[in-house]
Amino acid sequence: MTVYIEFVIIDNLVITGFIALVSYRVLRVAASKKRIACASITATAVAVFYPFLAVHIVWLILIRIVLGTVLSLILFYKKAKLLRGAAVFLGTTFAVAGLTFMIGFIFIGDAAAALITPLDFPIGGAVLILAVVYYPIKRLVRSVAKARVINDYNYDFELTVFDRCIKAKGFMDSGNLLCDQSSGLPVVVAGATLSMQLLTEEQLLLILTGHEKEVCKSARYMEVGTIGKDGKILLIKPKKFMVFLQDGANILREVMLGLSFNDLGGMEALLSPMVVG
């Protein structure tokens, strides 16, 4: 049975990278693409020349020990406890070797032959194909699930302020329990995009220069610890605020509007549970 150098390269690059990635996951540390690539290339370089080394078996074993030490240093030095990382890497290597033996036994049908006879296809290539198929599907499933969750908490609403009526979409944030201390009303936080739609250039200039009272006599700032870099939002009382529920019902609420000139993670507004419920 012929052994192709391409198979050796593919197997060692992919499988060493796979073992390193699994080791990082087991150790619960962030995977380093640069370290994984460096370790895979190093292991592959040794694997290519390893069969041509006409030395005593003891030297071959020492070479493997040195290689394992070098790979552990590449992967875990100053990233995880070195001995623990090496142990996890070694254990994962044994597990993958056992899996490789099982695959060989299934195709060859003989345990002794499976230990020494190479397969006619690179196992690393099969792993690579599975990864190419798996990761896009995983991302798609996650994005669909995330979109469903976000959609369940998105509500259309209509807002009338400064004699302007605007329809927008808000995200019901269960952690947004902001209430105006003076009126006791829940606060709907408008992000930068929505705030800019509500204000004229003149009104925006007045607010930015500290003349917000000229925009709205009851306007006042509220200190907030989690929204906006400046730690405050401008409160004004809208003339009308209506939420459109998914079952077709409408809820007219008394609320305070908090103008924030910072991005809210791509959302137009944050709604309080007290507004929706």
C-alpha positions as a printed Julia matrix, in Angstrom:
277×3 Matrix{Float64}:
   0.0    0.0    0.0
   1.5    3.33  -1.09
   1.93   6.17   1.38
   1.67   9.59  -0.21
   3.57  12.51   1.29
   0.48  14.68   0.75
  -1.48  12.4    3.1
   1.21  12.7    5.78
   1.2   16.49   5.54
  -2.6   16.83   5.56
  -3.01  14.34   8.43
  -0.42  15.96  10.66
  -1.46  19.56   9.97
  -5.15  18.94  10.56
  -4.96  16.38  13.38
  -2.31  18.3   15.36
  -4.44  21.43  15.01
  -7.52  19.47  16.11
  -5.71  18.07  19.17
  -4.46  21.54  20.11
  -7.95  23.04  19.75
  -9.5   20.3   21.91
  -6.76  20.78  24.52
  -7.51  24.5   24.71
 -11.21  23.73  25.15
 -10.5   21.21  27.92
  -8.25  23.72  29.69
 -10.89  26.44  29.17
  -8.45  28.95  27.73
  -8.85  30.98  24.56
  -7.51  29.19  21.51
  -4.54  30.88  19.82
  -4.61  30.48  16.04
  -0.95  31.46  15.75
   0.15  28.9   18.34
  -1.98  26.17  16.77
  -0.56  26.91  13.31
   3.02  26.93  14.62
   2.53  23.64  16.49
   0.89  21.99  13.47
   3.7   23.05  11.13
   6.35  21.87  13.59
   4.71  18.46  14.06
   4.24  18.07  10.31
   7.89  18.92   9.58
   9.06  16.22  12.0
   6.51  13.7   10.69
   7.71  14.12   7.1
  11.32  13.2    7.97
  10.6   10.8   10.84
  10.23   7.64   8.68
  13.62   8.28   7.07
  15.55   8.38  10.36
  17.66   5.22  10.47
  18.47   5.34  14.18
  17.92   3.15  17.2
  14.39   2.89  18.59
  15.54   4.69  21.76
  16.46   7.76  19.73
  13.11   7.66  17.95
  11.36   7.62  21.33
  13.51  10.52  22.54
  12.62  12.48  19.4
   8.93  12.0   20.14
   9.41  13.11  23.74
  11.3   16.21  22.63
   8.63  16.94  20.01
   5.87  16.64  22.61
   7.76  19.0   24.91
   8.3   21.55  22.13
   4.64  21.41  21.09
   3.54  21.89  24.71
   5.8   24.92  25.05
   4.45  26.39  21.83
   0.84  25.89  22.85
   0.81  26.55  26.59
   3.81  28.66  27.61
   2.47  31.73  29.47
  -1.06  30.71  28.47
  -1.85  27.85  30.85
  -0.1   25.74  33.47
   2.58  24.03  31.4
   2.48  20.58  33.03
  -1.3   20.5   33.02
  -1.37  21.62  29.39
   1.15  18.98  28.4
  -0.86  16.29  30.21
  -4.09  17.34  28.48
  -2.34  17.51  25.11
  -0.83  14.04  25.64
  -4.16  12.59  26.77
  -5.97  14.09  23.79
  -3.27  12.71  21.49
  -3.8    9.21  22.9
  -7.57   9.57  22.48
  -7.21  10.66  18.84
  -4.71   7.85  18.21
  -7.24   5.39  19.6
  -9.93   6.83  17.35
  -7.58   6.57  14.36
  -6.87   2.93  15.23
 -10.61   2.22  15.44
 -11.17   3.74  11.99
  -8.28   1.71  10.59
  -9.67  -1.49  12.15
 -13.1   -0.81  10.63
 -11.65  -0.41   7.12
  -8.88  -3.02   7.28
 -10.62  -5.57   9.49
  -7.51  -6.7   11.35
  -6.24  -5.17  14.61
  -2.55  -5.97  14.02
  -2.67  -4.62  10.47
  -4.52  -1.49  11.6
  -1.54  -0.58  13.81
   1.0   -0.53  10.97
  -0.93  -0.24   7.7
  -1.73   3.27   6.46
  -5.16   3.98   4.96
  -5.75   4.89   1.34
  -7.16   8.3    2.34
  -5.98  11.0    4.76
  -7.96  10.98   7.99
  -7.0   14.62   8.4
  -8.7   15.36   5.09
 -11.91  13.77   6.35
 -11.7   15.81   9.56
 -11.11  18.96   7.5
 -14.15  18.26   5.33
 -16.29  17.69   8.42
 -15.04  20.96   9.93
 -15.77  22.86   6.71
 -19.33  21.52   6.8
 -19.86  21.74  10.58
 -18.79  25.29  11.38
 -20.99  27.09   8.8
 -23.97  25.02   9.91
 -23.19  25.79  13.56
 -23.0   29.53  12.84
 -26.24  29.39  10.88
 -28.09  27.56  13.66
 -26.76  30.03  16.26
 -27.71  33.05  14.18
 -31.23  31.7   13.59
 -31.66  30.91  17.29
 -30.33  34.35  18.25
 -32.64  36.03  15.75
 -35.6   34.15  17.22
 -34.74  35.2   20.75
 -34.22  38.83  19.74
 -37.43  38.83  17.71
 -39.41  37.6   20.73
 -38.31  40.69  22.66
 -38.64  43.24  19.85
 -41.72  45.48  19.87
 -42.9   48.14  17.46
 -43.93  51.37  19.09
 -45.16  54.83  18.14
 -43.76  57.9   19.8
 -45.01  61.49  19.64
 -42.66  64.16  20.94
 -41.93  67.75  19.83
 -45.1   67.44  17.68
 -43.36  64.72  15.67
 -44.74  61.18  15.41
 -42.19  58.47  14.77
 -42.56  54.7   14.56
 -39.61  52.62  15.71
 -38.66  49.23  17.11
 -37.55  48.68  20.69
 -35.91  45.8   22.5
 -37.52  44.8   25.77
 -34.59  44.65  28.16
 -35.49  42.77  31.34
 -32.61  44.56  33.06
 -33.93  48.0   32.15
 -35.9   48.9   35.28
 -35.15  52.61  35.08
 -37.81  54.86  36.55
 -38.0   58.61  36.78
 -37.6   59.46  40.48
 -39.84  62.52  40.18
 -42.83  61.02  38.34
 -42.29  57.31  39.02
 -42.79  56.56  35.31
 -40.7   53.91  33.52
 -37.99  55.21  31.21
 -37.72  54.27  27.54
 -34.13  54.82  26.41
 -33.71  56.07  22.84
 -30.39  55.33  21.16
 -28.36  57.77  19.09
 -30.12  57.01  15.78
 -33.63  57.48  17.18
 -32.62  60.54  19.21
 -31.25  62.18  16.07
 -34.55  61.51  14.29
 -36.53  63.14  17.08
 -34.46  66.32  17.28
 -33.93  69.1   14.79
 -30.44  70.47  14.25
 -31.34  73.53  16.33
 -32.65  71.4   19.2
 -29.59  69.18  19.1
 -27.29  72.21  19.22
 -29.16  73.62  22.22
 -28.85  70.33  24.09
 -25.16  69.94  23.31
 -24.46  73.5   24.52
 -26.33  73.0   27.81
 -29.55  74.83  26.89
 -31.88  71.82  27.03
 -34.52  73.86  28.9
 -35.07  75.85  25.73
 -35.97  72.6   23.96
 -38.31  71.38  26.68
 -38.99  73.22  29.92
 -39.34  69.99  31.89
 -36.18  68.43  30.42
 -33.65  67.24  32.97
 -30.75  64.85  33.13
 -30.85  61.49  34.9
 -27.71  59.77  36.11
 -27.36  56.28  34.7
 -24.64  53.79  35.5
 -24.88  51.45  32.51
 -25.95  53.5   29.52
 -23.75  55.99  27.71
 -20.19  57.0   28.36
 -21.25  60.24  30.03
 -23.33  58.36  32.58
 -26.53  60.36  32.01
 -29.54  60.59  29.73
 -31.83  63.53  29.02
 -35.39  62.95  30.22
 -38.37  64.46  28.44
 -42.09  63.66  28.58
 -43.53  62.46  25.26
 -47.09  63.44  24.35
 -47.92  59.89  23.34
 -46.3   56.46  23.56
 -48.0   53.35  22.17
 -46.63  49.79  22.03
 -47.88  47.34  19.39
 -47.97  43.79  20.72
 -47.53  40.67  18.64
 -51.14  39.6   19.12
 -52.34  42.83  17.51
 -53.2   44.62  20.75
 -51.98  48.13  21.46
 -50.87  49.49  24.81
 -50.92  53.21  25.49
 -48.46  54.02  28.25
 -47.34  56.98  30.28
 -43.56  56.97  30.07
 -40.51  59.18  30.23
 -38.21  59.24  27.24
 -34.48  59.14  27.88
 -32.37  60.52  25.05
 -29.0   58.8   24.83
 -26.53  59.84  22.16
 -24.69  56.54  22.28
 -25.15  53.33  20.34
 -27.34  50.7   22.01
 -25.86  47.69  20.27
 -27.71  48.34  17.01
 -31.1   48.75  18.74
 -33.2   51.87  18.3
 -34.49  51.86  21.86
 -34.56  49.88  25.09
 -37.99  49.22  26.52
 -38.73  48.54  30.16
 -40.7   45.38  31.09
 -43.08  47.76  32.86
 -43.95  49.27  29.47
 -44.71  45.97  27.74
 -46.2   43.92  30.58
